[in-house]
């Protein structure tokens, strides 16, 4: 998924080609409710990619009046839950999202995506799925048992020197 530092348009140019090779790049907000479905010995797992959603740019796509991070992310998750409701019972669900979620601890290197702190969204936005893998914060963190930040593979600022990478 593309993040706030990435050019979603540039990354998405070859997405169709590499998708056929088994590399699934999700940059288009319109595709939030369309998962990549993989199967294992226990059945299907639906992976939903939610790229960074810049509220002013995607509010029309999601039909929200107020351009805020929580509103657009909630609308994207509504699409995820709607799709998941059409799938076979027992389908597991994973959401990959680039967002600043309440309870996460930022470091110096994350680009501020807040205006007066309003960009932090509550964990409850992700209710209804089995696991949420978050990106944006560079430290590995568990917000709940099922909502976690993976962290970055390398430190990007001096404030990250104690992060376990």
VEXDO-519521 format. One line per 5 residues: number of its first residue (from 1); their letters; for each residue z negated, x negated, y negated of N, C-alpha, C, O. Coordinates in steps of 0.001 Angstrom, whole numbers, padded with zeros to 6 digits, always signed. Last residue first. Layout:
BEGIN
NUM	a	Z,X,Y,Z,X,Y,Z,X,Y,Z,X,Y  ...
//
This chain:
BEGIN
165	xxxxx	-015649,-014844,+003169,-014205,-014581,+003317,-013741,-014921,+004715,-012560,-014766,+005028  -018385,-013736,+001544,-017980,-014269,+002842,-016524,-013877,+003071,-016210,-012690,+003155  -019139,-014645,-001751,-018506,-013685,-000844,-018127,-014384,+000453,-017606,-015500,+000440  -019989,-016535,-003497,-020902,-016191,-002404,-020309,-015160,-001436,-020921,-014844,-000415  -017945,-016658,-005383,-018227,-017840,-004573,-019182,-017555,-003415,-019170,-018294,-002430
160	xxxxx	-017133,-014763,-007165,-016929,-014456,-005750,-017319,-015618,-004833,-017053,-015570,-003633  -017323,-015713,-009687,-018331,-014725,-009284,-018209,-014354,-007802,-019095,-013700,-007253  -015081,-017254,-009983,-016332,-017934,-009666,-017409,-016951,-009226,-018311,-017316,-008472  -012361,-015561,-008295,-013135,-015918,-009484,-014417,-016611,-009034,-014788,-016561,-007862  -011165,-015105,-005897,-010298,-015120,-007071,-011048,-015404,-008361,-010431,-015480,-009423
155	xxxxx	-011262,-016154,-002485,-011975,-015864,-003735,-011024,-016000,-004926,-010182,-016898,-004958  -009225,-014442,-000013,-009571,-015636,-000779,-010391,-015252,-002001,-010242,-014143,-002514  -008880,-011931,+001072,-008981,-013067,+001989,-009409,-014363,+001302,-009902,-015279,+001959  -011022,-009336,-000286,-009823,-010181,-000348,-009985,-011372,+000595,-011110,-011779,+000887  -012254,-006324,+001299,-012389,-007542,+000511,-011094,-008329,+000533,-010178,-008012,+001292
150	xxxxx	-012344,-003871,+002511,-012136,-005046,+003363,-012443,-006332,+002613,-012846,-007324,+003220  -014627,-001303,+001962,-013696,-002244,+001337,-013570,-003440,+002265,-014572,-003963,+002750  -015049,+001868,+003646,-015318,+000435,+003458,-014212,-000260,+002666,-013046,+000133,+002695  -016413,+004552,+005153,-015680,+004196,+003926,-016044,+002759,+003580,-017195,+002459,+003262  -018086,+005154,+007253,-016648,+005360,+007433,-015813,+005050,+006201,-014602,+005272,+006215
145	xxxxx	-020662,+004631,+006449,-020254,+004165,+007777,-018739,+004228,+007955,-018170,+003448,+008719  -020081,+003709,+003022,-020690,+004574,+004034,-020248,+004000,+005375,-019540,+002994,+005421  -019425,+001272,+001937,-019980,+002296,+001057,-020674,+003372,+001885,-021725,+003884,+001499  -019487,-002018,+002677,-019532,-000713,+003342,-020182,+000269,+002377,-021354,+000120,+002033  -017362,-004687,+001652,-018488,-003794,+001393,-018358,-002512,+002194,-017260,-001984,+002370
140	xxxxx	-016156,-007746,+000609,-016253,-006872,+001775,-017516,-006019,+001626,-018614,-006558,+001489  -014850,-007997,-002681,-015933,-008272,-001746,-015932,-007266,-000607,-015731,-006071,-000827  -012873,-007082,-004380,-012607,-008284,-003596,-013710,-008660,-002623,-013522,-009564,-001810  -011585,-003797,-004715,-012703,-004721,-004894,-012559,-005875,-003913,-012173,-005679,-002760  -009086,-002889,-003638,-009284,-003056,-005077,-010418,-004039,-005315,-010241,-005017,-006040
135	xxxxx	-008966,-000797,-000782,-008611,-002021,-001474,-008915,-001843,-002943,-008988,-000713,-003424  -010472,+000740,+002102,-010209,+000632,+000669,-009779,-000761,+000247,-010175,-001764,+000840  -010106,+002881,+004622,-010017,+001446,+004366,-009574,+001274,+002917,-008449,+001616,+002553  -011836,+005382,+006144,-011152,+005051,+004895,-011255,+003546,+004678,-012352,+003001,+004564  -011718,+007616,+008922,-012038,+006293,+008374,-011229,+006070,+007109,-010083,+006508,+007006
130	xxxxx	-011316,+010388,+009387,-012205,+009600,+010236,-012628,+008269,+009631,-013769,+007840,+009807  -011561,+012956,+006844,-010819,+011970,+007635,-011814,+011087,+008377,-012998,+011043,+008042  -013206,+014592,+005378,-012229,+015223,+006256,-011370,+014263,+007050,-010536,+014693,+007847  -013597,+013090,+002140,-014111,+013911,+003241,-012962,+014488,+004068,-011901,+014826,+003544  -012919,+011605,-000080,-012285,+011251,+001196,-012795,+012070,+002385,-012452,+011766,+003528
125	xxxxx	-014507,+012423,-002113,-013074,+012707,-002241,-012378,+012502,-000891,-011371,+013147,-000600  -017002,+011337,-001640,-016717,+012669,-001121,-015264,+013084,-001235,-014825,+013997,-000536  -017230,+009030,-003122,-016814,+008919,-001716,-016409,+010267,-001141,-015563,+010332,-000249  -015950,+009517,-006478,-016993,+009635,-005459,-016420,+009531,-004044,-015271,+009897,-003801  -014391,+006979,-008489,-014323,+008279,-007823,-015401,+008344,-006742,-015731,+007318,-006146
120	xxxxx	-014156,+005496,-011592,-014860,+005475,-010315,-014855,+006878,-009723,-015262,+007842,-010373  -013088,+005941,-014083,-012156,+005714,-012985,-012845,+005684,-011630,-012178,+005833,-010606  -014860,+006130,-016182,-014416,+007374,-015560,-013484,+007164,-014368,-013124,+008135,-013703  -015790,+003975,-017674,-016364,+004204,-016357,-015848,+005434,-015626,-016348,+005757,-014548  -014284,+003685,-019974,-015610,+004266,-020083,-016224,+004628,-018745,-017092,+005499,-018681
115	xxxxx	-011831,+003508,-017977,-011946,+003741,-019409,-013284,+004436,-019564,-013403,+005635,-019314  -010856,+001147,-015450,-011705,+002202,-015986,-011528,+002328,-017483,-011129,+001383,-018165  -009864,-000922,-014156,-009031,+000281,-014143,-009843,+001462,-014657,-009558,+002618,-014343  -009834,-004293,-014679,-010560,-003078,-015017,-009601,-001896,-015025,-008645,-001867,-015799  -009065,-006328,-011994,-008596,-005782,-013259,-009307,-004461,-013496,-009369,-003612,-012607
110	xxxxx	-011451,-008444,-010573,-010729,-007186,-010480,-010322,-006717,-011860,-011132,-006707,-012787  -012974,-010750,-011070,-011523,-010876,-010931,-010768,-009558,-010821,-009545,-009551,-010961  -015743,-010490,-011139,-015030,-010780,-012392,-013515,-010647,-012280,-012839,-010451,-013290  -016366,-007673,-008928,-016584,-009052,-009368,-015767,-009259,-010637,-015168,-008316,-011154  -018056,-004514,-008148,-016925,-005346,-008578,-017351,-006783,-008875,-018535,-007071,-009049
105	xxxxx	-019272,-002689,-005585,-019705,-003732,-006518,-018525,-004615,-006903,-018039,-005387,-006077  -019233,+000863,-005093,-018643,-000453,-004888,-019104,-001426,-005961,-019305,-001040,-007112  -020206,+003238,-006003,-021038,+002487,-005069,-020496,+001106,-004781,-021224,+000254,-004272  -017202,+004998,-006275,-018598,+004902,-006680,-019422,+004219,-005593,-019343,+004577,-004417  -014225,+003128,-005969,-015062,+004221,-005482,-016516,+003950,-005851,-016998,+002821,-005752
100	xxxxx	-011175,+002524,-007041,-012534,+002092,-007354,-013448,+003267,-007040,-013451,+004274,-007749  -008440,+002074,-004698,-009213,+002841,-005678,-010562,+002183,-005914,-011034,+001389,-005100  -006082,+002448,-002506,-006410,+001458,-003523,-007109,+002202,-004650,-006466,+002875,-005457  -006446,+003270,+000953,-006347,+003654,-000455,-006743,+002505,-001361,-007615,+001701,-001034  -005701,+004588,+003954,-005723,+003300,+003273,-005495,+003613,+001806,-004455,+004165,+001447
95	xxxxx	-007245,+006605,+006310,-006657,+006564,+004970,-006805,+005151,+004440,-007895,+004579,+004468  -006803,+007772,+009520,-007217,+006624,+008720,-006492,+006716,+007388,-005274,+006884,+007344  -007669,+009948,+012164,-007054,+009754,+010848,-007682,+008576,+010121,-008900,+008401,+010102  -006729,+011183,+015420,-007623,+010430,+014538,-006896,+010124,+013241,-005668,+010047,+013208  -006321,+014239,+016911,-005614,+013173,+016197,-006607,+012488,+015269,-007244,+013133,+014437
90	xxxxx	-007709,+016389,+017877,-008067,+015075,+018404,-007303,+013929,+017768,-007593,+012765,+018047  -005040,+018664,+017821,-006489,+018471,+017815,-006798,+017120,+018463,-006208,+016764,+019483  -002026,+017702,+016195,-002759,+018080,+017409,-004246,+017789,+017255,-004647,+016801,+016640  -001567,+018681,+012731,-001466,+017760,+013869,-002322,+018242,+015040,-003215,+019074,+014883  -002033,+020116,+010498,-000869,+020508,+011306,-000755,+019686,+012585,+000084,+019983,+013435
85	xxxxx	-004127,+018887,+009221,-004380,+020212,+009802,-003225,+020686,+010684,-003414,+021562,+011528  -002887,+016680,+008103,-003753,+016484,+009265,-004032,+017811,+009978,-004157,+017845,+011202  -001678,+017843,+005878,-000862,+017314,+006968,-001689,+017187,+008239,-001234,+017548,+009324  -003997,+018530,+004420,-003023,+019569,+004793,-002146,+019088,+005946,-001897,+019839,+006889  -005183,+016027,+004002,-005873,+017025,+004822,-004925,+018138,+005279,-005041,+018631,+006401
80	xxxxx	-003191,+014883,+002325,-003571,+014260,+003595,-004205,+015298,+004515,-003809,+015432,+005673  -003257,+016612,+000146,-002020,+016481,+000931,-002310,+015879,+002302,-001750,+016307,+003312  -005830,+016107,-000736,-005489,+017469,-000309,-004218,+017451,+000536,-004110,+018181,+001521  -005532,+013470,-001544,-006293,+013743,-000324,-006085,+015173,+000166,-006158,+015425,+001369  -004135,+013935,-003906,-003498,+013171,-002833,-004210,+013429,-001509,-003565,+013588,-000473
75	xxxxx	-006140,+015281,-005325,-004883,+015977,-005010,-004131,+015260,-003890,-003553,+015910,-003018  -008013,+013221,-005562,-008376,+014452,-004849,-007122,+015227,-004445,-007056,+015769,-003342  -006544,+011466,-007154,-006916,+011055,-005802,-007319,+012272,-004960,-006997,+012338,-003774  -006336,+012952,-009505,-005114,+012614,-008763,-005434,+012173,-007340,-004678,+012472,-006415  -009109,+013273,-010193,-008212,+014431,-010033,-006978,+014080,-009210,-006607,+014831,-008307
70	xxxxx	-010106,+010648,-010430,-010644,+011553,-009409,-009694,+012718,-009145,-009496,+013106,-007994  -008558,+009635,-012586,-008479,+009039,-011250,-008985,+009992,-010171,-008362,+010127,-009118  -006877,+012075,-014650,-008031,+011262,-014292,-007903,+010758,-012873,-007225,+011369,-012047  -005437,+014107,-016579,-005033,+012809,-016030,-006262,+011938,-015800,-006640,+011151,-016667  -005444,+017449,-015865,-006230,+016381,-016473,-005887,+015059,-015791,-006031,+014918,-014577
65	xxxxx	-003674,+018880,-014226,-003570,+018957,-015682,-004271,+017795,-016364,-003755,+017225,-017325  -001715,+018087,-011398,-003032,+018146,-012037,-002856,+018126,-013548,-001987,+017430,-014074  +000465,+017753,-009661,+000182,+019052,-010255,-001204,+019183,-010846,-001804,+020257,-010807  +001318,+015362,-008701,+000234,+016019,-007977,-000184,+017355,-008585,-001089,+018014,-008074  +003330,+014696,-010505,+003616,+014687,-009064,+002572,+015488,-008290,+002902,+016202,-007344
60	xxxxx	+001815,+014672,-012878,+002829,+015706,-012662,+003173,+015818,-011181,+003293,+016926,-010658  +000220,+012376,-012546,-000417,+013703,-012656,+000584,+014834,-012432,+000228,+015858,-011849  +001213,+009805,-012500,+001368,+010629,-011293,+000794,+012037,-011412,+000878,+012814,-010460  +000756,+008477,-014909,+002093,+008420,-014319,+002294,+009390,-013160,+003429,+009764,-012863  -001914,+008804,-015505,-000923,+009258,-016493,+000482,+009317,-015900,+001307,+010117,-016340
55	xxxxx	-003200,+007613,-013155,-003242,+009041,-013481,-002157,+009525,-014438,-001543,+010564,-014194  -001890,+005643,-010770,-002137,+005605,-012220,-002065,+007044,-012727,-000988,+007640,-012732  -002952,+004964,-007764,-002406,+006125,-008462,-002808,+006068,-009930,-003937,+006406,-010285  -002179,+002644,-005326,-002901,+002855,-006583,-002195,+003964,-007351,-000983,+003909,-007562  -001252,+004528,-002350,-001186,+003387,-003262,-002046,+003651,-004492,-002574,+004749,-004671
50	xxxxx	-002301,+005560,+000545,-002432,+006036,-000833,-002407,+004824,-001754,-003429,+004159,-001925  -001130,+006209,+003706,-001185,+005194,+002662,-001225,+005817,+001279,-000296,+006520,+000881  -002541,+007189,+006688,-002041,+007690,+005406,-002222,+006608,+004346,-003338,+006143,+004113  -002040,+007262,+010057,-002411,+006364,+008961,-001739,+006857,+007678,-000513,+006931,+007601  -003168,+008839,+012862,-002336,+009049,+011674,-002880,+008183,+010544,-004025,+008341,+010121
45	xxxxx	-003033,+008223,+016193,-003784,+007864,+014992,-002815,+008002,+013825,-001766,+007359,+013801  -003063,+009891,+019390,-002438,+009540,+018109,-003464,+009155,+017045,-004581,+009671,+016999  -004809,+008513,+022278,-003996,+009491,+021564,-003466,+008966,+020245,-003424,+007759,+020010  -006043,+006504,+023621,-006856,+007680,+023290,-006079,+008740,+022521,-006646,+009768,+022150  -004314,+004384,+023855,-004763,+005031,+025088,-005553,+006315,+024835,-005713,+007128,+025746
40	xxxxx	-002372,+005125,+020903,-003022,+004193,+021813,-003480,+004978,+023042,-003066,+006121,+023237  +000170,+005456,+018430,-000581,+005981,+019568,-001205,+004843,+020356,-000646,+003751,+020461  +000699,+006176,+014974,+000724,+005244,+016093,-000115,+005842,+017210,-001012,+006646,+016956  +002325,+007355,+012215,+001559,+007762,+013395,+001789,+006749,+014510,+002920,+006503,+014929  +002010,+007301,+008879,+002596,+006512,+009955,+001727,+006852,+011158,+000513,+006655,+011118
35	xxxxx	+002092,+010476,+007084,+001476,+009310,+007716,+002439,+008496,+008570,+003527,+008950,+008928  +002379,+011910,+004102,+003238,+011591,+005244,+002708,+010328,+005916,+002856,+009231,+005378  +001058,+012314,+001760,+000765,+013223,+002862,+001617,+012998,+004091,+001587,+013800,+005025  +002144,+010396,+000003,+000733,+010329,+000405,+000392,+011203,+001606,-000487,+010849,+002392  +004676,+010225,-001091,+004531,+010112,+000355,+003102,+010095,+000861,+002869,+009807,+002035
30	xxxxx	+004505,+010180,-003826,+005001,+011408,-003201,+004815,+011394,-001685,+004799,+012455,-001060  +003836,+007539,-004492,+002785,+008562,-004453,+003225,+009854,-003766,+002396,+010552,-003183  +005108,+004839,-002776,+005505,+006060,-003473,+004413,+007123,-003369,+004093,+007564,-002265  +004376,+002761,-001161,+004269,+002560,-002610,+004518,+003832,-003403,+004174,+003900,-004583  +003791,+001344,+001832,+003651,+002626,+001141,+003392,+002381,-000339,+002343,+001867,-000727
25	xxxxx	+005377,-000094,+004499,+004957,-000331,+003121,+004933,+001005,+002399,+005937,+001715,+002359  +005205,-001094,+007638,+005145,+000154,+006881,+004527,-000085,+005510,+003315,-000255,+005379  +007162,-002534,+009898,+006296,-002908,+008776,+006327,-001738,+007807,+007368,-001433,+007225  +009031,-001946,+011791,+007624,-001762,+012142,+006645,-002211,+011080,+005439,-002265,+011321  +011590,-001978,+011042,+011140,-003165,+011761,+009658,-003073,+012132,+009098,-004002,+012713
20	xxxxx	+011838,+000266,+009539,+012487,+000275,+010856,+012085,-000927,+011698,+012219,-000907,+012921  +010619,-000673,+007240,+009959,+000377,+008013,+010529,+000420,+009431,+009791,+000589,+010401  +012410,-002327,+006028,+011348,-002962,+006809,+010553,-001947,+007625,+009886,-002315,+008593  +014092,-000345,+004860,+014600,-001336,+005812,+013487,-001920,+006667,+013611,-001999,+007889  +012387,+001097,+003165,+013116,+001776,+004235,+013622,+000821,+005295,+013589,+001130,+006487
15	xxxxx	+011483,-000884,+001331,+010552,-000231,+002256,+011260,+000452,+003421,+010780,+000390,+004553  +012737,-002299,-000662,+013158,-002535,+000719,+012317,-001818,+001758,+012425,-002113,+002949  +011435,-001173,-002975,+012891,-001272,-002855,+013341,-001426,-001406,+014259,-000727,-000977  +008677,-001247,-003298,+009264,-000154,-002541,+010751,-000247,-002300,+011291,+000518,-001501  +008130,-003374,-004987,+007742,-003469,-003581,+008441,-002420,-002726,+008761,-002673,-001564
10	xxxxx	+009125,-002277,-007401,+009708,-003496,-006840,+009384,-003617,-005352,+010262,-003927,-004547  +007423,-000035,-007706,+008883,+000133,-007642,+009533,-001087,-006989,+010394,-000942,-006122  +004888,-001191,-007873,+005213,-000286,-006767,+006717,-000125,-006607,+007223,-000084,-005485  +003833,-004175,-008541,+004901,-003317,-009036,+005341,-002440,-007865,+006071,-002887,-006980  +000245,-004655,-008526,+001581,-004704,-007934,+002583,-003832,-008683,+002213,-002877,-009366
5	xxxxx	-002290,-004262,-009352,-001645,-005498,-009803,-000173,-005551,-009396,+000571,-006407,-009876  -003080,-001931,-008086,-002900,-001891,-009537,-002281,-003169,-010091,-001785,-003156,-011218  -001097,-001943,-005020,-002319,-001855,-005814,-002022,-001873,-007295,-000864,-001835,-007712  +000611,-000408,-002280,+000618,-001173,-003521,-000666,-000913,-004294,-001243,+000173,-004236  +000000,-000853,+001186,+000000,+000000,+000000,+000000,-000889,-001235,-000551,-001990,-001222
//
